[in-house]
Amino acid sequence: MRILAGAALRYHAGIEPADLSWTLVEATDRIPPEPHGNPGRRNTDALGMRAVDVRFGTC
């Protein structure tokens, strides 16, 4: 997210970090676990702590 946010701020004059918001759209009812075994629920909680809007069952 940092790279994407940095690009938006760099290339679009007038956008401030507080203007940005993030939404993760997932077709299933959960985020799949990562290959190293991090449970999807922990991923969802971590995203929530970073103010990411996570939406499930969006298909």
N, C-alpha and C positions, 0 to 999 in steps of 0.2 A: 504494500500500500504506500509505503514511503516514496518509492520511485515514481509511482503514478501520481501521487499528490504533488511531489516536487515538480514534475513535468507540467501539471495543470497550473501551478502557481507561477512557474517560469514563463510559460507561453501565453498566458491569458492575464493581461494586465487588469488589475482591480479585484482579483480574487484573493481573498484572505484565507488562511487556514481554517478559521471559524466558519467560513462559507461552505466548506466541503462536508459531505456526508457519504456514507458507504452502505450499500445494501447488497447482501449475498442472497441470491435466489437459488434454491435447491428444489429439484423436482420430487425428491423422496421426502420421507418424514424425518430424516436425520442427516447429519454430515457423516460420510463414511470415515472410519478410522484411518489414520495415516499408516504407511507401511511399517513404521517402527512400533506400532501398537498403541499409539495415543488414542484413547477412546473418543468417539465423535462428540459425546456430551461435554467432555473437557474442552474440546475445540470450540463448541458453541458458547460455553461459559466465557472462554478467553475472548472471543469476538465481542460478546456482550459487554465485557469490561472495557473494551476499546470503542464502545458506542457504535458498533456495526449492527445494522438492522438485518436480522437473519429471518428469511421467510421460507417456510417449508411447504411442500405439496403444491407447487405453483404450476404444474402442467395441466 
